Amino acid sequence: MKRFQRCVSGVLKNGIMLVLGLLLLVLADGAMGGEKAFRSVPLQSRIKLVQPMTGIVLWADSDHNATDAIQLEYSYCRYNDIVRERGKYDWSKLEKLLDDISGRNHQAILRFYDTHPGQQTTVPDYIKRRPDYKGTRGKSEKQDTGFPDWSNAEWRRFVLEFYTKFAERYDRDRRLAFLETGFGLWAEYHIYDGPCILGRTFPDKPFQAEFLKHLGKVFRETPWMISVDAADSDYSPMEADSDLLNLNFGLFDDSFLCKQHAKVNEKNWNFFGRERFLRAPTGGELSYYNNRDQKEALSLSGPNGVPFLKAAGAFHITFMIGNDQPNYQKMECIRQAGQACGYRFRVKAFKSDGKLSRLTMANEGVAPLYHDAFVAVGGVRAQETLKGLAPGSERMYLVTASGLTGKVSIESDRLVKSQVIEFNADLSGEGEIR
């Protein structure tokens, strides 16, 4: 009986969708006269800037970030800057950071970390004072380093609570573009140098699974990302728990374009699936492994034989941290590299019947847009979002506004201040792309 009910429900659902589709086609063809009622509208536009939420990224404390050659700024964040006592959250330091970044007409990429070579852990003080908390000291990068006690139940509980509170406050915040997260050194999902003990200095696999599933529940709007190093089965539960791979997290690669990238890093990308970019962002940081990595990162041939522009396309990069690049490249070069990242929209056709507008939008970039944005005519938005429009694909959008006098724009509630999503268009009025 249940199987029959599901079958009937599916038929009804498909029938409703079919009717809605037919209604849209009627609107598209012009209920007042069919296809002949629509006529092509001329439209000229050109993308000039790096697009919002894409491009080369500088750190928030960089001396060079007051520029439109970038759209994103990056910052590490510490848990104990926000919480010192149980249940007491002070977001003022983070608020100032986000306000400073948005004040430069940029958005933030944040990464909270617990372990950093040469530093104490960022575990809140109230947890460190507990008699059952046993932190570890060890050498990492030849520096005395603190490692958290992942066997401590209160520390684990706090981490889950923290991201719940963070998501409640910032998930829809236009100042925040992406969140990176993880464990170990710099939250990069490894302790390659120092005491690595699952369940002590690094969380055990069951808690990692709980953590990842928790983030998948609490973040509805802001894309979150983990390091490609989470492919390592010595650290991660990913290989043993296929359900985790179905979560919509993105990936960051902290040594992009390093010499061994094809032999080491790319295998991790492959593990997570090279089509993951269709549902979540991919990015990272230009490598620091050798003296050439930063100096030649944006050169024509790249630091180790692979140009950045080629790699950005191959890995569908939305953003790449390149904080040292102003030391080696002019801002115009950084701008051009940034324009090779992420989405690039084009209006391929624009028609109106005087009441409805019909626009065919294409994505000529290397990745989708991961936040909602809507093509609009005269300030009236299409109902269907541009979010997720895959590179190399196109889609028709209907707008209930006349295009004969209305201005075409792309609008998003996720932008700050004077940010604008641009588009290319070269339409003569005959519906042809010149």
KOLBA-700183 format. One line per field, with one value per residue (C-alpha): residue number from 1; residue in three letters; z negated, y, x negated. Coordinates in steps of 0.05 Angstrom, whole numbers. Last residue first. Layout:
# KOLBA-700183
nr: NUM ...
rest: ALA ...
pz: Z ...
py: Y ...
px: X ...
//
This chain:
# KOLBA-700183
nr: 434 433 432 431 430 429 428 427 426 425 424 423 422 421 420 419 418 417 416 415 414 413 412 411 410 409 408 407 406 405 404 403 402 401 400 399 398 397 396 395 394 393 392 391 390 389 388 387 386 385 384 383 382 381 380 379 378 377 376 375 374 373 372 371 370 369 368 367 366 365 364 363 362 361 360 359 358 357 356 355 354 353 352 351 350 349 348 347 346 345 344 343 342 341 340 339 338 337 336 335 334 333 332 331 330 329 328 327 326 325 324 323 322 321 320 319 318 317 316 315 314 313 312 311 310 309 308 307 306 305 304 303 302 301 300 299 298 297 296 295 294 293 292 291 290 289 288 287 286 285 284 283 282 281 280 279 278 277 276 275 274 273 272 271 270 269 268 267 266 265 264 263 262 261 260 259 258 257 256 255 254 253 252 251 250 249 248 247 246 245 244 243 242 241 240 239 238 237 236 235 234 233 232 231 230 229 228 227 226 225 224 223 222 221 220 219 218 217 216 215 214 213 212 211 210 209 208 207 206 205 204 203 202 201 200 199 198 197 196 195 194 193 192 191 190 189 188 187 186 185 184 183 182 181 180 179 178 177 176 175 174 173 172 171 170 169 168 167 166 165 164 163 162 161 160 159 158 157 156 155 154 153 152 151 150 149 148 147 146 145 144 143 142 141 140 139 138 137 136 135 134 133 132 131 130 129 128 127 126 125 124 123 122 121 120 119 118 117 116 115 114 113 112 111 110 109 108 107 106 105 104 103 102 101 100 99 98 97 96 95 94 93 92 91 90 89 88 87 86 85 84 83 82 81 80 79 78 77 76 75 74 73 72 71 70 69 68 67 66 65 64 63 62 61 60 59 58 57 56 55 54 53 52 51 50 49 48 47 46 45 44 43 42 41 40 39 38 37 36 35 34 33 32 31 30 29 28 27 26 25 24 23 22 21 20 19 18 17 16 15 14 13 12 11 10 9 8 7 6 5 4 3 2 1
rest: ARG ILE GLU GLY GLU GLY SER LEU ASP ALA ASN PHE GLU ILE VAL GLN SER LYS VAL LEU ARG ASP SER GLU ILE SER VAL LYS GLY THR LEU GLY SER ALA THR VAL LEU TYR MET ARG GLU SER GLY PRO ALA LEU GLY LYS LEU THR GLU GLN ALA ARG VAL GLY GLY VAL ALA VAL PHE ALA ASP HIS TYR LEU PRO ALA VAL GLY GLU ASN ALA MET THR LEU ARG SER LEU LYS GLY ASP SER LYS PHE ALA LYS VAL ARG PHE ARG TYR GLY CYS ALA GLN GLY ALA GLN ARG ILE CYS GLU MET LYS GLN TYR ASN PRO GLN ASP ASN GLY ILE MET PHE THR ILE HIS PHE ALA GLY ALA ALA LYS LEU PHE PRO VAL GLY ASN PRO GLY SER LEU SER LEU ALA GLU LYS GLN ASP ARG ASN ASN TYR TYR SER LEU GLU GLY GLY THR PRO ALA ARG LEU PHE ARG GLU ARG GLY PHE PHE ASN TRP ASN LYS GLU ASN VAL LYS ALA HIS GLN LYS CYS LEU PHE SER ASP ASP PHE LEU GLY PHE ASN LEU ASN LEU LEU ASP SER ASP ALA GLU MET PRO SER TYR ASP SER ASP ALA ALA ASP VAL SER ILE MET TRP PRO THR GLU ARG PHE VAL LYS GLY LEU HIS LYS LEU PHE GLU ALA GLN PHE PRO LYS ASP PRO PHE THR ARG GLY LEU ILE CYS PRO GLY ASP TYR ILE HIS TYR GLU ALA TRP LEU GLY PHE GLY THR GLU LEU PHE ALA LEU ARG ARG ASP ARG ASP TYR ARG GLU ALA PHE LYS THR TYR PHE GLU LEU VAL PHE ARG ARG TRP GLU ALA ASN SER TRP ASP PRO PHE GLY THR ASP GLN LYS GLU SER LYS GLY ARG THR GLY LYS TYR ASP PRO ARG ARG LYS ILE TYR ASP PRO VAL THR THR GLN GLN GLY PRO HIS THR ASP TYR PHE ARG LEU ILE ALA GLN HIS ASN ARG GLY SER ILE ASP ASP LEU LEU LYS GLU LEU LYS SER TRP ASP TYR LYS GLY ARG GLU ARG VAL ILE ASP ASN TYR ARG CYS TYR SER TYR GLU LEU GLN ILE ALA ASP THR ALA ASN HIS ASP SER ASP ALA TRP LEU VAL ILE GLY THR MET PRO GLN VAL LEU LYS ILE ARG SER GLN LEU PRO VAL SER ARG PHE ALA LYS GLU GLY GLY MET ALA GLY ASP ALA LEU VAL LEU LEU LEU LEU GLY LEU VAL LEU MET ILE GLY ASN LYS LEU VAL GLY SER VAL CYS ARG GLN PHE ARG LYS MET
pz: 653 613 651 623 677 627 638 577 549 476 421 348 284 212 175 108 85 14 -1 41 14 30 103 166 238 282 345 352 373 434 482 431 402 335 311 319 350 349 402 384 408 397 406 332 290 267 193 168 226 187 215 198 247 214 227 220 291 316 267 271 202 153 99 73 101 170 215 236 296 327 390 353 401 392 442 426 436 417 406 415 478 515 496 520 496 520 502 437 412 341 316 257 215 229 292 272 210 253 293 229 201 266 262 190 211 193 146 79 95 100 27 5 59 32 90 106 149 178 228 219 292 305 248 267 337 312 258 309 298 306 233 214 271 345 357 286 233 183 204 141 95 115 139 71 54 16 8 50 74 27 34 76 94 83 73 117 187 157 133 205 195 142 70 84 147 109 61 120 147 84 89 159 197 141 129 152 115 158 100 32 -15 27 8 19 16 -28 -4 -43 1 -14 -87 -70 -40 -109 -108 -58 -91 -163 -162 -192 -166 -111 -78 -36 -89 -57 -6 -62 -83 -57 -79 -33 -70 -58 -97 -147 -209 -180 -138 -194 -240 -190 -188 -263 -275 -223 -256 -323 -299 -266 -328 -337 -332 -392 -434 -398 -340 -363 -320 -360 -316 -242 -191 -237 -184 -166 -146 -209 -213 -240 -261 -249 -197 -173 -115 -112 -50 -28 -93 -93 -65 -130 -118 -156 -204 -269 -272 -235 -287 -345 -314 -296 -369 -397 -357 -380 -452 -457 -434 -484 -539 -524 -530 -489 -436 -483 -442 -417 -440 -401 -418 -350 -304 -252 -305 -372 -427 -485 -498 -532 -587 -604 -661 -714 -675 -669 -594 -583 -616 -577 -508 -463 -416 -426 -447 -391 -357 -303 -300 -329 -342 -277 -253 -179 -150 -78 -79 -30 3 13 -30 -86 -78 -102 -161 -181 -179 -223 -271 -278 -291 -349 -376 -373 -448 -464 -536 -541 -579 -592 -545 -479 -419 -418 -447 -382 -341 -271 -209 -158 -84 -39 23 82 109 164 136 88 15 2 11 -60 -78 -146 -115 -77 -1 45 120 152 135 86 128 200 217 257 329 353 414 432 494 503 562 553 596 607 574 600 658 607 587 589 522 483 503 520 453 416 451 438 365 362 396 344 287 317 323 251 227 266 239 168 181 211 153 101 137 136 63 46 84 47 -18 0
py: 804 763 763 778 829 885 888 847 850 830 816 816 852 834 900 916 988 972 897 841 782 811 800 837 828 886 901 971 977 1015 960 906 907 873 805 774 706 671 624 582 573 525 529 540 515 559 543 610 648 646 636 687 739 806 872 931 955 886 839 778 747 729 675 655 601 630 573 558 568 629 635 627 639 677 677 733 738 801 805 863 899 834 831 796 791 738 717 757 737 719 706 658 640 654 681 752 744 730 793 834 807 826 895 901 894 829 807 839 849 773 759 753 704 668 636 643 610 556 507 458 455 528 556 510 539 611 595 570 500 491 495 568 586 593 661 685 686 641 659 694 656 585 602 601 533 504 569 548 593 587 553 551 506 526 479 445 443 448 377 352 332 282 282 230 266 329 287 256 325 345 290 273 333 382 358 424 467 499 504 491 506 470 489 446 457 424 400 335 273 256 247 193 152 138 95 139 203 184 228 227 163 161 223 256 310 338 372 422 437 487 521 556 608 600 541 528 492 424 411 439 385 330 352 355 287 255 288 264 192 198 219 292 310 322 270 227 213 224 269 296 346 357 332 349 349 375 446 478 519 456 406 412 439 500 550 597 634 701 738 812 796 760 704 650 701 701 634 602 627 602 533 534 549 497 441 465 473 401 376 420 398 324 327 273 326 356 414 420 475 489 500 514 472 473 435 415 391 411 373 396 356 380 340 391 446 510 499 496 563 593 579 533 576 532 565 587 567 526 540 496 513 546 587 605 665 689 760 807 869 940 968 982 909 888 937 919 844 854 900 849 793 832 849 778 766 700 678 607 580 634 659 657 703 714 644 612 644 671 669 723 728 786 782 826 841 887 938 963 980 911 929 939 870 861 829 780 785 742 731 724 711 733 794 794 821 883 905 859 891 912 927 909 916 887 830 826 783 786 739 684 681 737 760 697 710 650 653 660 599 562 579 551 487 479 490 437 388 401 387 323 301 313 276 217 215 217 160 118 135 115 49 33 48 0
px: -561 -512 -447 -378 -364 -372 -447 -466 -536 -528 -578 -557 -574 -558 -564 -595 -581 -560 -564 -534 -494 -426 -441 -421 -443 -423 -384 -354 -281 -257 -237 -251 -182 -176 -153 -222 -232 -300 -329 -389 -460 -518 -593 -606 -548 -491 -492 -465 -434 -368 -299 -245 -271 -280 -245 -294 -282 -298 -332 -378 -379 -434 -435 -504 -550 -563 -586 -657 -705 -672 -629 -563 -506 -440 -383 -336 -261 -224 -150 -102 -125 -136 -209 -272 -344 -392 -463 -468 -536 -558 -628 -636 -696 -769 -803 -784 -827 -888 -873 -867 -932 -966 -936 -959 -1031 -1066 -1122 -1111 -1037 -1033 -1050 -977 -958 -896 -859 -785 -732 -777 -747 -805 -824 -805 -845 -903 -907 -905 -956 -1007 -1035 -1111 -1132 -1124 -1076 -1094 -1063 -1080 -1026 -1059 -1130 -1153 -1106 -1126 -1196 -1230 -1201 -1141 -1102 -1043 -986 -926 -859 -797 -738 -666 -607 -554 -583 -653 -645 -652 -726 -706 -730 -783 -804 -821 -863 -900 -912 -950 -1002 -1028 -1001 -1017 -1088 -1120 -1069 -1014 -964 -994 -935 -883 -812 -751 -676 -624 -557 -553 -549 -622 -603 -553 -610 -637 -700 -739 -716 -734 -797 -866 -900 -848 -879 -824 -819 -882 -835 -823 -752 -701 -637 -587 -544 -469 -442 -497 -471 -457 -519 -560 -532 -546 -619 -625 -592 -639 -699 -674 -671 -740 -778 -797 -871 -917 -880 -828 -874 -946 -990 -1049 -1086 -1100 -1050 -992 -937 -869 -888 -859 -924 -958 -904 -830 -782 -745 -740 -680 -660 -630 -619 -600 -531 -513 -463 -501 -530 -491 -456 -515 -565 -521 -515 -588 -607 -560 -594 -663 -638 -614 -682 -719 -670 -681 -756 -790 -806 -857 -886 -958 -1005 -1069 -1142 -1174 -1216 -1160 -1121 -1151 -1105 -1060 -995 -931 -899 -828 -797 -816 -781 -822 -835 -760 -747 -805 -775 -816 -857 -918 -983 -1029 -1094 -1061 -985 -929 -856 -837 -778 -781 -746 -737 -712 -678 -704 -679 -737 -688 -666 -734 -736 -665 -681 -742 -705 -649 -699 -729 -660 -631 -633 -600 -588 -562 -622 -673 -728 -691 -702 -778 -784 -759 -814 -805 -849 -833 -823 -801 -758 -740 -810 -836 -787 -841 -851 -880 -953 -979 -952 -918 -855 -897 -896 -853 -859 -791 -718 -663 -645 -670 -739 -725 -712 -656 -624 -554 -513 -440 -393 -323 -297 -222 -170 -99 -118 -130 -57 -6 18 -1 -73 -115 -150 -85 -57 -122 -117 -47 -70 -125 -75 -30 -88 -110 -40 -37 -105 -81 -16 -53 -102 -47 -11 -75 -88 -17 -25 -90 -56 0
//
